[in-house]
Amino acid sequence: MDITSFVAAAPEMTLLGAICVVLLADLFVDDDKRFITFGLALASLAVTLWALAATAPEGRIVIFDGSYVSDPLSQVLKIAATGFVALSFIYSRDFLAANGLHKGEFYLLGLFGLLGMLIMISSNSLLTMYLGLETLALAQYALVAIDRNNVTSAESAMKYFILGAIASGGLLYGISWVYGVTGSLEFDEITAAITADPSLNSLPLWFGLAFLIVGIGFKFGAVPFHMWLPDVYQGARSPVTLYIASAPKLAALALTLRILVDGLGVLHDTWADMVMVIAVLSILIGNIIAIVQTNIKRMLGYSTIGHVGFILLAVFCGTAEGYAAALFYTLTYVVAAAGAFGMVILLSRRGYEAENLADFKGLNARSPWFAMIMMFLMLSLAGIPPFIGFFGKLNAISAVLDVGYTELAVLMVIVSVIGAYYYLRVIWYMYFEDAEDKAVLQSSADARVVMSLNGIAVLALGIAPGWLWALCQQVLG
């Protein structure tokens, strides 16, 4: 093993070293000086970004005996994941401090979760992918239960842990079947084995593939593996919901693309139908059930299920354009979703979470600027031009049309119209209903600035989406 291997994996090693520094430093930080841990966590993310930029490969590098891959796709996803974790830390600090939860554990678990995401994104082996997935999952379980005195959070964490353990076991069972049939865990070798011996494309391999899709569906929160998502989104404290709803979605996309495309791309005709069924159920159930929700975190949870359906339909296409559309959609969705949950945190205060739709009534009278920012975010999630969410949906629908599934494209348009209703309802409350809560918004200047930039970003990216689409095509072309 030469130095090249360690250079390519420098971001993960840098982050792990930084986590150790933060962990030790936090032992000597008093509760009233927890901003030091916050600063160290952001510094860790900054150093990780620097390591990513300094070690960016020109092409595709496979190291550590084929278990780790560094390529343009991994660079884009890692930079985005690191950035969104930083965003969640900035949005969360004031809420955590106001509610007695400003502990080092939040930042450390968030960093450990990011480490799991980076490992998943660069996995070139089913076993490495599983280790990264478990690192992320264990951090998320603990984050959901971080408020020990909150019964709802504890209940949500227990549900998440039990269902996650079942899905994890299913994924591992699928891995064992694929290994038994192909004799390898590495994605490149799995593809080579199936290509060299077409007889392997038979029932035992399909059986293992089905369990792998169960794991993918659970991680994404797709129907019928979605049971945990609305409950966890609602039951977890808002900063934790923000964390779970943003960066881990990028890791879930990496999980999907690495396994189904890099490892089992030659079986596209086999897994495409399974993915299509899951995707169609997700866009229907997610968007329809979201209509009747009165809790905005739960509503955004069901809407997430609908958005996941669009991502999976783009993957279902099995084309370079489809994969690029899935990446584009995931990136643009996470930008808007992070901002939406950030607004929930912004409207909250000591002992109170603004998690009901009614809490947004009259926001325009309280703060016209942030009402406009929230409007931008809702319109982007609804897929209304000129916001970036429109182009995410357009690219996904175009990819489906390109492979000849006109009926699916029509369905995607119809559910987009249905989904617009519950997003527009939030805007109605902000502008046309009288405020029930007239409290002044309490947040730090940095959180307000970042929130403003977040809202403006969905408009700016929508006005000039070409460079992001070209980047997605380049890394997945």
ABEGO torsion letter per residue (X at the ends): XBAAAAAAAAAAAAAAAAAAAAAAAAAABBAAAAAAAAAAAAAAAAAAAAAAAAABBABBBBBGGGABBBBAAAAAAAAAAAAAAAAAAAAAAAAAAAAGABBAAAAAAAAAAAAAAAAAAABABAAAAAAAAAAAAAAAAAAAAABAABAAAAAAAAAAAAAAAAAAAAAAAAAAAAAAAAGBABAAAAAAAAAABAAABBAAAAAAAAAAAAAAAAAAGBOAAAAAAAAAAAABBAAAAAAAABAAAAAAAAAAAAAAAAAAAAAAAAAAAAAAAAAAAAAAAAAAAAAABABAAAAAAAAAAAAAAAAAAAAAAGBAAAAAAAAAAAAAAAAAAAAAAAAAAAABBBGBBBABAAAABGAAAABAAAAAAAAAAAAAAAGBOABAAAAAAAAAAAAAAAAGBAAAAAAAAAAAAAAAAAAAAAAAAAAABBBABABBBBBBAAAAAAAAAAAAAAAAAAABAAAAAAAAAAAAX
